[in-house]
Amino acid sequence: MKIALIAHDGKKADMVHFLSGFKDELGRRDIELVATGTTGSHIEKSGFRVNKMLSGPLGGDAQIAAMAAQKELGMVIFFRDPLDKHPHEPDVQMLMRICDVHNIPLATNPASADLMFKALTHTFDGIEDD
Ligand SMILES: O=C(CO)COP(=O)(O)O
């Protein structure tokens, strides 16, 4: 399965932290990671193999949306920063719309991504209270 990973600047550390919690589980499965450019660099530095697209503002979200439209993606994890402005907001909306059009699982925060990854890796054992 190919999984797309995208994080706005204020959420890149969250993305790396989130992924590191599933490193062993992901390594045991046939999973290919793709990411927008800068998110991909952060992920790569934390020890994952990832195929990097363009940076989001330069069209990376649009490239990932194209993959989603072509049914190449099993899920999309997109940690958006709701407290910041983004010059490419139309691309962001387009990506989320395409996921809905094609019924592709889309997590936009760590809590939902955690549930999706636990389902994927069969490690779900109940929802934890904070
Ligand atoms: O802007 C983004 C998502 O909209 C992410 O792009 P980068 O991973 O290149 O920062």
The ligand as an ORCA input file, in Angstrom:
! r2SCAN-3c Opt
* xyz 0 1
  O       2.445     22.739      2.325
  C       2.280     21.594      2.598
  C       0.935     21.020      2.644
  O      -0.054     21.881      2.176
  C       3.420     20.718      2.911
  O       4.471     20.943      2.020
  P       5.961     20.665      2.480
  O       6.002     19.270      2.998
  O       6.798     20.831      1.264
  O       6.263     21.682      3.553
*
